[in-house]
């Protein structure tokens, strides 16, 4: 598996192409993904599951214990 992802937690993010915004999100993850022709559907499912289940958002006690799904966050990849 060569698939790699860099995940950044953001309050908002956007992507522009030639000064035109083509994607925007609020609270969530900005994900930079590197894929090769050797990567399989299984590799993609694995990394997507890892990202979806990362517990990096504060719970009611201020502990990093919630996933992006728990907080209803968005992903820009």
N, C-alpha and C positions, 0 to 999 in steps of 0.2 A: 504494500500500500504506500503510495507516494502522496496521496491526497493530504493537504495541509490546510489548516484554517487559523487565521489570526482573528481573535474576537475582542472587540472593544465595547465596553458598556458605555452608552451615550444617553444624554437627555433629549437630543435630536440630532439628525444627520440628513445629508442630502448628497446626491450625485448629479453633477452637471456635465454635459457634453456640448462643447462649442457654445458655452455660456447659456445653455438651455437646461433647466432642471428636469431630469428624467426619472428621479426617484427621491422620495423624502419620507422620513419616519419621525415619530416622537420618541418617547422613552423606549429603549431596547438595546439591540446589538447592531453594530456595524461589523460585518464579517468580510474579510478578504480571504478568498478561497483559491488555492492552487490545485489544479487537476492535471493528470497526465492520461495518455491513452491507455495506460496499464491499469488505471483505477476501474473498479467494478461497481455495479449497483450496490453491492453489499458494503463496499467502502463508503459510498455516499450515504447510505442509511446509517452506518455506524457514526460518522462525523455529525450528521444531522441530529441524531439521538443525543450525542454528547453535548452538543451546543444547546439543545432544547432543555436538557436536564441540569445544566450548570447552575449551581446555587450561589449566585453572586448578587442577589438583591436583598435589601434589608427586610426582616420580618418586624412584627410589632415591638419586639424587644431590641431592635437595632442590630441584630445578628444577621450575617450573610447566610440566609437559610432558605431563600425563595428562588425559584427558577423563572425564566422568562414567561413560561406558561402560567405560573402562579400569579404573576403581576399583570398579565394581559399585555405584555410588551410586544414590540414590533421588531422585525429583522430586515436589514438592508444588506444584501449580499452582492 
